[in-house]
Amino acid sequence: MDNEPAKGLRSAEAQAHLGLRYRRGDGVQRNLEEAVRLFRLSAEGGSDLGRLQLGLCHLDGEGAEEDEAEAVNLFRRAAARGYSDALVQLGKCCITGRGTERNFDEAVHLFREAIEKGNSDGLVELGKCYQGTMGVEQDWEEAVRLFRSAAEKGNVQGEGELGRCYRVGLGVEKDEEKGAKIFTIGCGERVWGMHVLALASATSTALA
């Protein structure tokens, strides 16, 4: 006999992934309202991915009413269960003060917790904290170490930040050629990814 709670969670995860396809226009016509409907069903079914995505929609007003406080509430619920992407998003809100009071110390704690769970975005965000003395003492070399670690994990943003450090000479010996190469690789991958998503969206629209 199937475990009903586990079966329900699998269904909630599937709803979240389908919502992502509607949000991105991946193989289907882009529909933010349908994405939000699916994320909401997913969140109600216990999916942390659903909570995260619904929170992002509320944060930016995509397919849902812009409500930063509700976004933070959803991030906190997922983060409390150790969901690393939610930990990062909540930390970013603590940095910017969107939907919550600015709290650099909490942000650093959240980013470190995400890193412990293997989240490379946490490495990038913590690196930014070391660049800007947000919750930690400024340490350019530590920032570079974190960006490099993220880049080695294939994190495009980490590659971009590392490239900028080399180009300007922050935390490393200035090397504009190396910096430009790293930065171009990161930006190139990001642009290519955006091109693929745009192409998929255009194709699905044409076939609709």
Backbone as CSV, one residue per row, in Angstrom:
resi,resn,N_x,N_y,N_z,CA_x,CA_y,CA_z,C_x,C_y,C_z
1,MET,0.845,-1.198,0.000,0.000,0.000,0.000,0.884,1.253,0.000
2,ASP,0.578,2.199,-0.888,1.383,3.407,-0.997,1.286,4.248,0.270
3,ASN,2.401,4.913,0.573,2.407,5.871,1.662,1.741,7.148,1.143
4,GLU,0.553,7.451,1.641,-0.230,8.559,1.092,0.462,9.917,1.214
5,PRO,1.078,10.259,2.376,1.777,11.551,2.465,2.895,11.665,1.441
6,ALA,3.672,10.578,1.264,4.771,10.591,0.294,4.231,10.724,-1.121
7,LYS,3.135,10.037,-1.393,2.519,10.110,-2.713,2.034,11.525,-2.992
8,GLY,1.437,12.163,-1.974,0.962,13.529,-2.136,2.088,14.497,-2.387
9,LEU,3.233,14.290,-1.697,4.381,15.172,-1.874,4.950,15.034,-3.282
10,ARG,4.984,13.784,-3.792,5.465,13.587,-5.160,4.586,14.357,-6.140
11,SER,3.287,14.335,-5.908,2.358,15.070,-6.762,2.598,16.577,-6.653
12,ALA,2.857,17.055,-5.433,3.115,18.477,-5.219,4.399,18.905,-5.922
13,GLU,5.421,18.060,-5.889,6.673,18.363,-6.581,6.441,18.424,-8.084
14,ALA,5.635,17.510,-8.600,5.336,17.495,-10.030,4.608,18.773,-10.435
15,GLN,3.707,19.251,-9.584,2.998,20.501,-9.863,3.973,21.672,-9.907
16,ALA,4.933,21.675,-8.996,5.921,22.755,-8.970,6.756,22.758,-10.246
17,HIS,7.181,21.585,-10.682,7.999,21.494,-11.895,7.195,21.895,-13.131
18,LEU,5.924,21.533,-13.164,5.077,21.952,-14.274,4.899,23.478,-14.239
19,GLY,4.752,24.022,-13.030,4.653,25.470,-12.889,5.883,26.174,-13.428
20,LEU,7.053,25.596,-13.200,8.290,26.172,-13.713,8.284,26.211,-15.239
21,ARG,7.736,25.183,-15.841,7.672,25.164,-17.302,6.771,26.286,-17.816
22,TYR,5.650,26.517,-17.132,4.767,27.610,-17.541,5.409,28.970,-17.269
23,ARG,6.149,29.068,-16.192,6.798,30.346,-15.874,7.870,30.699,-16.890
24,ARG,8.588,29.663,-17.371,9.699,29.890,-18.292,9.291,29.800,-19.759
25,GLY,8.115,29.206,-20.022,7.748,28.955,-21.412,8.544,27.800,-21.968
26,ASP,8.803,26.808,-21.137,9.623,25.657,-21.505,8.736,24.532,-22.048
27,GLY,8.596,24.474,-23.377,7.786,23.428,-24.003,6.302,23.718,-23.990
28,VAL,5.906,24.813,-23.363,4.506,25.242,-23.315,4.483,26.749,-23.488
29,GLN,3.312,27.294,-23.833,3.212,28.747,-23.942,3.346,29.367,-22.556
30,ARG,4.158,30.403,-22.459,4.401,31.033,-21.156,3.093,31.579,-20.589
31,ASN,2.815,31.233,-19.338,1.569,31.643,-18.692,1.841,31.796,-17.196
32,LEU,2.081,33.023,-16.763,2.453,33.265,-15.374,1.306,32.961,-14.413
33,GLU,0.085,33.243,-14.830,-1.065,32.968,-13.955,-1.202,31.474,-13.706
34,GLU,-1.026,30.675,-14.758,-1.101,29.221,-14.594,0.063,28.725,-13.747
35,ALA,1.230,29.338,-13.915,2.389,28.962,-13.111,2.101,29.203,-11.633
36,VAL,1.538,30.367,-11.329,1.231,30.704,-9.931,0.185,29.749,-9.369
37,ARG,-0.812,29.406,-10.160,-1.842,28.465,-9.695,-1.204,27.130,-9.308
38,LEU,-0.302,26.664,-10.139,0.365,25.388,-9.869,1.307,25.490,-8.671
39,PHE,2.035,26.608,-8.565,2.924,26.789,-7.421,2.126,26.821,-6.117
40,ARG,0.947,27.453,-6.170,0.129,27.538,-4.964,-0.365,26.146,-4.544
41,LEU,-0.827,25.376,-5.513,-1.269,24.003,-5.224,-0.105,23.183,-4.671
42,SER,1.056,23.373,-5.276,2.249,22.652,-4.845,2.634,23.016,-3.422
43,ALA,2.625,24.318,-3.110,2.967,24.786,-1.765,1.984,24.229,-0.739
44,GLU,0.704,24.251,-1.082,-0.312,23.719,-0.172,-0.145,22.221,0.034
45,GLY,0.464,21.571,-0.960,0.711,20.129,-0.851,1.996,19.786,-0.121
46,GLY,2.728,20.817,0.328,3.930,20.579,1.131,5.247,20.667,0.392
47,SER,5.234,21.125,-0.848,6.481,21.208,-1.618,7.247,22.492,-1.303
48,ASP,8.509,22.339,-0.923,9.346,23.511,-0.664,9.703,24.226,-1.967
49,LEU,9.836,23.480,-3.047,10.064,24.109,-4.347,8.857,24.973,-4.716
50,GLY,7.657,24.467,-4.448,6.453,25.242,-4.706,6.407,26.504,-3.872
51,ARG,6.782,26.398,-2.594,6.811,27.584,-1.723,7.822,28.610,-2.236
52,LEU,8.990,28.134,-2.617,10.024,29.033,-3.118,9.544,29.763,-4.363
53,GLN,9.015,29.024,-5.324,8.599,29.638,-6.588,7.412,30.570,-6.403
54,LEU,6.476,30.194,-5.547,5.348,31.079,-5.265,5.845,32.357,-4.594
55,GLY,6.817,32.213,-3.712,7.409,33.381,-3.061,8.085,34.303,-4.059
56,LEU,8.800,33.735,-5.019,9.470,34.553,-6.034,8.456,35.314,-6.886
57,CYS,7.327,34.664,-7.185,6.283,35.336,-7.967,5.695,36.503,-7.181
58,HIS,5.465,36.313,-5.880,4.949,37.404,-5.047,5.994,38.504,-4.880
59,LEU,7.263,38.117,-4.814,8.333,39.100,-4.607,8.406,40.087,-5.775
60,ASP,8.245,39.564,-6.992,8.395,40.403,-8.176,7.066,40.738,-8.855
61,GLY,5.949,40.256,-8.296,4.651,40.533,-8.898,4.469,39.872,-10.241
62,GLU,4.982,38.671,-10.399,4.861,37.930,-11.655,3.702,36.947,-11.572
63,GLY,2.584,37.292,-12.176,1.434,36.396,-12.173,0.681,36.386,-10.864
64,ALA,1.154,37.163,-9.913,0.530,37.240,-8.586,0.701,38.663,-8.059
65,GLU,-0.116,39.005,-7.074,0.015,40.330,-6.479,1.390,40.473,-5.827
66,GLU,2.037,41.601,-6.072,3.340,41.831,-5.437,3.135,41.975,-3.935
67,ASP,3.774,41.102,-3.177,3.605,41.084,-1.727,4.903,40.556,-1.128
68,GLU,5.805,41.462,-0.806,7.122,41.069,-0.319,7.048,40.347,1.023
69,ALA,6.124,40.758,1.881,5.995,40.104,3.188,5.558,38.652,3.016
70,GLU,4.618,38.406,2.110,4.168,37.031,1.863,5.291,36.210,1.238
71,ALA,6.069,36.845,0.368,7.206,36.158,-0.234,8.177,35.685,0.844
72,VAL,8.508,36.586,1.766,9.433,36.236,2.847,8.841,35.138,3.724
73,ASN,7.543,35.191,3.978,6.884,34.161,4.762,7.043,32.796,4.107
74,LEU,6.870,32.751,2.801,7.022,31.483,2.068,8.478,31.020,2.085
75,PHE,9.410,31.951,1.902,10.827,31.590,1.959,11.176,31.019,3.341
76,ARG,10.654,31.655,4.390,10.966,31.205,5.747,10.431,29.791,5.992
77,ARG,9.237,29.507,5.496,8.658,28.177,5.697,9.508,27.104,5.025
78,ALA,9.982,27.399,3.821,10.827,26.430,3.126,12.217,26.361,3.743
79,ALA,12.749,27.518,4.153,14.080,27.561,4.762,14.103,26.814,6.091
80,ALA,13.006,26.880,6.835,12.918,26.190,8.128,13.051,24.681,7.965
81,ARG,12.747,24.207,6.773,12.867,22.769,6.487,14.205,22.447,5.829
82,GLY,15.092,23.466,5.773,16.436,23.235,5.254,16.558,23.303,3.751
83,TYR,15.562,23.869,3.073,15.622,23.953,1.614,16.628,25.030,1.230
84,SER,17.726,24.630,0.598,18.870,25.528,0.438,18.575,26.737,-0.453
85,ASP,17.813,26.573,-1.517,17.503,27.719,-2.373,16.676,28.763,-1.626
86,ALA,15.805,28.289,-0.733,15.010,29.212,0.072,15.898,29.932,1.090
87,LEU,16.878,29.244,1.628,17.824,29.874,2.544,18.529,31.044,1.861
88,VAL,18.933,30.835,0.609,19.614,31.890,-0.137,18.676,33.060,-0.410
89,GLN,17.459,32.773,-0.866,16.515,33.841,-1.163,16.155,34.644,0.090
90,LEU,15.978,33.945,1.193,15.672,34.630,2.447,16.848,35.509,2.859
91,GLY,18.058,35.002,2.687,19.240,35.793,2.998,19.326,37.050,2.156
92,LYS,18.985,36.943,0.884,19.007,38.105,0.001,17.985,39.151,0.443
93,CYS,16.836,38.685,0.919,15.831,39.620,1.429,16.331,40.311,2.697
94,CYS,17.081,39.580,3.524,17.657,40.182,4.731,18.694,41.243,4.376
95,ILE,19.362,41.074,3.239,20.341,42.058,2.785,19.638,43.315,2.267
96,THR,18.612,43.113,1.447,17.956,44.244,0.783,16.855,44.880,1.619
97,GLY,16.321,44.126,2.591,15.215,44.640,3.381,13.873,44.494,2.693
98,ARG,13.793,43.627,1.717,12.522,43.409,1.025,11.661,42.431,1.824
99,GLY,10.539,42.898,2.343,9.608,42.043,3.070,10.012,41.746,4.495
100,THR,11.149,42.280,4.926,11.634,42.041,6.280,12.649,43.116,6.628
101,GLU,12.986,43.221,7.902,14.006,44.193,8.291,15.378,43.745,7.800
102,ARG,16.202,44.701,7.445,17.553,44.359,7.015,18.312,43.778,8.192
103,ASN,18.971,42.660,7.949,19.705,41.985,9.015,20.874,41.242,8.378
104,PHE,22.017,41.892,8.335,23.184,41.312,7.681,23.676,40.057,8.397
105,ASP,23.610,40.055,9.720,24.083,38.886,10.474,23.243,37.652,10.139
106,GLU,21.926,37.838,10.074,21.065,36.701,9.723,21.339,36.250,8.295
107,ALA,21.571,37.206,7.406,21.853,36.858,6.014,23.094,35.976,5.913
108,VAL,24.154,36.370,6.594,25.395,35.593,6.567,25.153,34.193,7.113
109,HIS,24.403,34.092,8.197,24.079,32.785,8.774,23.327,31.927,7.763
110,LEU,22.373,32.509,7.075,21.580,31.771,6.092,22.431,31.318,4.912
111,PHE,23.310,32.190,4.438,24.173,31.824,3.318,25.115,30.687,3.715
112,ARG,25.646,30.752,4.941,26.541,29.685,5.399,25.792,28.353,5.500
113,GLU,24.559,28.418,5.978,23.765,27.192,6.088,23.492,26.604,4.703
114,ALA,23.220,27.473,3.736,22.989,27.002,2.366,24.253,26.361,1.796
115,ILE,25.411,26.966,2.086,26.689,26.426,1.606,26.927,25.041,2.181
116,GLU,26.611,24.865,3.450,26.779,23.556,4.090,25.954,22.478,3.394
117,LYS,24.879,22.917,2.749,24.017,21.982,2.037,24.408,21.853,0.564
118,GLY,25.537,22.472,0.206,26.064,22.330,-1.146,25.536,23.331,-2.153
119,ASN,24.943,24.420,-1.696,24.346,25.393,-2.603,25.396,26.407,-3.076
120,SER,25.677,26.419,-4.373,26.722,27.306,-4.897,26.280,28.763,-4.928
121,ASP,24.977,29.034,-5.004,24.509,30.420,-4.940,24.835,31.032,-3.575
122,GLY,24.818,30.199,-2.541,25.194,30.665,-1.215,26.631,31.146,-1.184
123,LEU,27.505,30.461,-1.922,28.906,30.876,-2.008,29.018,32.269,-2.618
124,VAL,28.272,32.499,-3.686,28.315,33.798,-4.365,27.814,34.908,-3.441
125,GLU,26.681,34.666,-2.802,26.094,35.710,-1.955,26.957,36.002,-0.737
126,LEU,27.573,34.974,-0.165,28.471,35.210,0.962,29.707,35.972,0.494
127,GLY,30.166,35.655,-0.700,31.293,36.384,-1.262,30.995,37.865,-1.386
128,LYS,29.778,38.197,-1.798,29.376,39.604,-1.900,29.385,40.271,-0.528
129,CYS,29.007,39.503,0.497,29.036,40.053,1.860,30.451,40.436,2.257
130,TYR,31.424,39.598,1.896,32.820,39.896,2.224,33.339,41.083,1.410
131,GLN,32.780,41.321,0.258,33.175,42.483,-0.526,32.650,43.780,0.099
132,GLY,31.431,43.707,0.661,30.785,44.931,1.104,30.638,45.090,2.594
133,THR,31.360,44.315,3.384,31.296,44.386,4.855,29.861,44.268,5.367
134,MET,29.137,43.303,4.858,27.763,43.079,5.296,27.713,41.863,6.210
135,GLY,27.751,42.097,7.515,27.703,41.012,8.488,29.035,40.352,8.761
136,VAL,30.051,40.743,8.014,31.408,40.200,8.190,32.405,41.330,7.927
137,GLU,33.650,41.145,8.372,34.693,42.118,8.062,35.072,41.990,6.593
138,GLN,35.327,43.118,5.945,35.688,43.093,4.534,36.947,42.266,4.323
139,ASP,36.873,41.352,3.373,37.992,40.459,3.102,37.907,40.072,1.624
140,TRP,38.638,40.808,0.784,38.569,40.585,-0.659,39.081,39.205,-1.044
141,GLU,40.119,38.732,-0.349,40.668,37.415,-0.683,39.667,36.306,-0.380
142,GLU,38.938,36.445,0.717,37.914,35.458,1.048,36.777,35.513,0.024
143,ALA,36.452,36.714,-0.419,35.416,36.856,-1.446,35.824,36.114,-2.712
144,VAL,37.076,36.291,-3.110,37.578,35.613,-4.312,37.545,34.103,-4.132
145,ARG,37.932,33.638,-2.957,37.913,32.191,-2.695,36.502,31.628,-2.858
146,LEU,35.528,32.365,-2.349,34.145,31.909,-2.439,33.642,31.941,-3.880
147,PHE,33.984,33.003,-4.605,33.569,33.086,-6.007,34.208,31.965,-6.818
148,ARG,35.495,31.674,-6.521,36.181,30.605,-7.245,35.527,29.251,-6.956
149,SER,35.176,29.029,-5.703,34.515,27.769,-5.341,33.191,27.618,-6.087
150,ALA,32.447,28.733,-6.177,31.173,28.694,-6.894,31.412,28.428,-8.380
151,ALA,32.422,29.090,-8.946,32.732,28.921,-10.367,33.129,27.483,-10.665
152,GLU,33.889,26.882,-9.764,34.314,25.490,-9.955,33.141,24.522,-9.927
153,LYS,32.046,24.957,-9.320,30.835,24.139,-9.297,29.932,24.432,-10.501
154,GLY,30.429,25.293,-11.408,29.660,25.610,-12.603,28.661,26.728,-12.429
155,ASN,28.801,27.503,-11.348,27.879,28.607,-11.100,28.250,29.789,-11.988
156,VAL,27.351,30.167,-12.884,27.627,31.223,-13.855,27.867,32.567,-13.174
157,GLN,27.074,32.885,-12.163,27.251,34.150,-11.459,28.602,34.172,-10.749
158,GLY,29.008,33.028,-10.210,30.312,32.939,-9.569,31.436,33.205,-10.558
159,GLU,31.280,32.691,-11.776,32.277,32.942,-12.814,32.352,34.427,-13.142
160,GLY,31.184,35.054,-13.243,31.155,36.478,-13.549,31.815,37.317,-12.473
161,GLU,31.509,37.000,-11.194,32.095,37.759,-10.081,33.597,37.537,-10.002
162,LEU,34.043,36.305,-10.237,35.476,36.005,-10.211,36.191,36.748,-11.330
163,GLY,35.566,36.759,-12.502,36.157,37.470,-13.625,36.317,38.954,-13.342
164,ARG,35.316,39.547,-12.711,35.389,40.969,-12.376,36.530,41.238,-11.393
165,CYS,36.729,40.321,-10.430,37.809,40.505,-9.450,39.168,40.525,-10.141
166,TYR,39.356,39.624,-11.109,40.630,39.600,-11.842,40.790,40.846,-12.710
167,ARG,39.724,41.294,-13.314,39.814,42.457,-14.200,40.167,43.727,-13.430
168,VAL,39.660,43.845,-12.198,39.892,45.056,-11.405,41.070,44.894,-10.445
169,GLY,41.390,43.635,-10.093,42.477,43.387,-9.149,42.021,43.454,-7.709
170,LEU,40.859,42.903,-7.411,40.320,42.894,-6.052,40.489,41.505,-5.442
171,GLY,41.386,41.393,-4.474,41.611,40.104,-3.811,42.550,39.186,-4.559
172,VAL,42.931,39.582,-5.766,43.876,38.816,-6.589,44.738,39.812,-7.362
173,GLU,45.856,39.317,-7.890,46.683,40.175,-8.742,45.907,40.491,-10.015
174,LYS,45.889,41.743,-10.390,45.129,42.176,-11.559,45.592,41.462,-12.818
175,ASP,44.646,40.890,-13.542,44.934,40.174,-14.781,43.716,40.359,-15.678
176,GLU,43.730,41.431,-16.455,42.567,41.770,-17.267,42.243,40.693,-18.291
177,GLU,43.264,40.086,-18.878,43.032,39.047,-19.894,42.338,37.832,-19.275
178,LYS,42.857,37.385,-18.133,42.241,36.235,-17.463,40.837,36.580,-16.985
179,GLY,40.692,37.790,-16.444,39.383,38.219,-15.963,38.367,38.277,-17.078
180,ALA,38.772,38.816,-18.223,37.860,38.921,-19.359,37.449,37.544,-19.851
181,LYS,38.407,36.600,-19.832,38.110,35.248,-20.293,37.095,34.573,-19.375
182,ILE,37.318,34.669,-18.059,36.396,34.057,-17.098,35.028,34.725,-17.196
183,PHE,35.021,36.065,-17.261,33.771,36.821,-17.317,32.987,36.477,-18.580
184,THR,33.708,36.348,-19.718,33.048,36.040,-20.991,32.434,34.654,-20.969
185,ILE,33.129,33.692,-20.362,32.595,32.334,-20.259,31.293,32.359,-19.477
186,GLY,31.302,33.059,-18.330,30.103,33.123,-17.496,28.955,33.792,-18.214
187,CYS,29.222,34.952,-18.832,28.165,35.688,-19.529,27.703,34.915,-20.747
188,GLY,28.631,34.254,-21.422,28.260,33.494,-22.606,27.299,32.375,-22.283
189,GLU,27.546,31.675,-21.178,26.663,30.593,-20.778,25.294,31.136,-20.401
190,ARG,25.267,32.311,-19.738,23.995,32.893,-19.327,23.184,33.309,-20.555
191,VAL,23.861,33.969,-21.513,23.175,34.413,-22.724,22.676,33.227,-23.522
192,TRP,23.488,32.169,-23.613,23.078,30.977,-24.349,21.851,30.353,-23.697
193,GLY,21.838,30.297,-22.365,20.687,29.734,-21.660,19.431,30.545,-21.924
194,MET,19.563,31.893,-21.922,18.422,32.751,-22.209,17.950,32.554,-23.644
195,HIS,18.896,32.336,-24.568,18.548,32.119,-25.973,17.742,30.825,-26.128
196,VAL,18.182,29.784,-25.434,17.481,28.498,-25.523,16.059,28.628,-25.008
197,LEU,15.885,29.312,-23.864,14.541,29.492,-23.296,13.668,30.332,-24.220
198,ALA,14.236,31.373,-24.818,13.474,32.218,-25.729,13.055,31.433,-26.970
199,LEU,13.953,30.600,-27.468,13.654,29.791,-28.630,12.550,28.785,-28.332
200,ALA,12.627,28.168,-27.143,11.605,27.197,-26.746,10.249,27.872,-26.639
201,SER,10.238,29.095,-26.078,8.993,29.830,-25.920,8.410,30.199,-27.272
202,ALA,9.266,30.654,-28.188,8.790,31.043,-29.512,8.251,29.834,-30.272
203,THR,8.918,28.689,-30.113,8.486,27.480,-30.782,7.122,27.013,-30.276
204,SER,6.952,27.028,-28.944,5.691,26.588,-28.362,4.550,27.516,-28.756
205,THR,4.851,28.820,-28.882,3.836,29.792,-29.283,3.404,29.555,-30.723
206,ALA,4.389,29.256,-31.564,4.097,29.021,-32.980,3.253,27.776,-33.181
207,LEU,3.485,26.781,-32.304,2.761,25.508,-32.440,1.392,25.554,-31.790
208,ALA,1.144,26.558,-30.931,-0.131,26.641,-30.210,-1.290,26.960,-31.151
